Each structure stands twice: as C-alpha cells, then as structure tokens.
Amino acid sequence: MVTSARTSAQRLDLAAKVMPVQARALDTLEVILETAGLILEEVGFEQLSTNRVAQRAQISVPALYRYFPNKYAILKTLGDRILRHQDEAVLAWLKGGGLIADTTRERVAKVHDILSYVLAITQAVPGNIAIARAMRAVPAMRESRLDARNRLTAEVDAVLGTVFPTIPAAMRGLGAKLCLELMQASIEMALEEPGPDTDGLLRETARAFVVYFETLAVSATSEEF
C-alpha cells in the first residue's frame, strides 16, 4: 500500500496541464514560470508552493491550477526548458563542426566554448541552482534529465563516430554518456560555486573530454583493447 501510494504521487508530479496557445494565456504561463524561478532563487525548492507563486504573480490560485496542478509540475516545466535550451545549443555546435579540429588544443578550445555557452544559458534562468538540484532529486525531473541525456548521447555518439571511427561503437557510446555526465556536473559546480575558478573548471573538463577520446582512438589503432 505504501509503495502504491508513493507511485501514485510520483505519477501526479508528472501531470502537467496542457500548454496554452492563445497570447494572453501564454503571457500568464510565462509570468507563472518566471515568478517560480525567482522564488526558487530566493528560498529554494522546499519553500516553493503554488500559493506563494500565485500571490507573487498576482493571480488567483485557481488560475494557476489551470496551467499546473502542483509545484512539481511547475518545476518540471522549468527543468525541461533548461534541458531543451542546453540540448539545442549543443546540437547546433555539433552540426557546426564543434568536434572537428586539426589539433588537440583547438578541439579543447571548441569544447570549452560550448561549455561556457551552456553555462551562460543556464545562469540566465532564475532559480537555476535549485532547478539543477531538483533534476537529480525529484523523480519526475530525474526521468526527464536521463531521457534528455540519452537523446543527446546518441547525437554526440554519432558525431564521435565520424571524428574517431577507430573507437569500437560500444566503448564510444559509453564514453559519450560518461563525458556528458562529467560536463553536466561541471556546469552544476560552476552554478553552485561561481568565481575565478569557473573558467579553469570548464577548460579542464573540456581537456578531459578531448584527451579521453583521442586516447581511445590511439589505443584502438594500436589494438590495445
């Protein structure tokens, strides 16, 4: 019974309302999301509530419930937006030849550039730290994060296959997943502890990514697998 209740609660967390299409309704939706982000930035996830959002957004609670049934649905929408913007940036970078380079130094610089851009995108979202933490802690958001990571892994893996064709597919796919997790962890570290070390953190993450795959490619060529 306890397990069943917990499962039902987790399903409820996923039950966001249908998104509006009319301009006025879209404006209200954006006000709700922006307000929720600001509250997250100020007090964190635990203190977020639909009543608090409605009061700050100057709308009625029933009006808010037309868009979101609970605070988890609001949080999930915010998280999904961040993931979508991050993925769009990385995919555009890949299609623009982000991993194509003549030297290790040049490739590290390119990876560093996209990490810096993804960080800037994420920093621009109010409540980014709370949202990032929730994407790992809240079941509904964790599933979204993993789905997004797996989709992006497939895209990165496909490009890696053209850049490093000698790496066995299974090893390359696993490496892509590991490196994407490393990159996301670095972004979260930079969000939680911004400061003069941020650029160095991103550069070393980029170096780890590049050297890892270049080393795998050399090992494959020398039959060390």
Secondary structure, DSSP 8 states (H G I E B T S, - for coil): -HHHHHHHHHHHHT-------SHHHHHHHHHHHHHHHHHHHHH-STT--HHHHHHHHT--HHHHHTT-SSHHHHHHHHHHHHHHHHHHHHHHHHHTTTT--SSHHHHHHHHHHHHHHHHHHHHTSTTHHHHHHHHHHSHHHHHHHHHHHHHHHHHHHHHHHHHSTTS-HHHHHHHHHHHHHHHHHHHHHHHHS-STTHHHHHHHHHHHHHHHHHHHHHHHHTT--
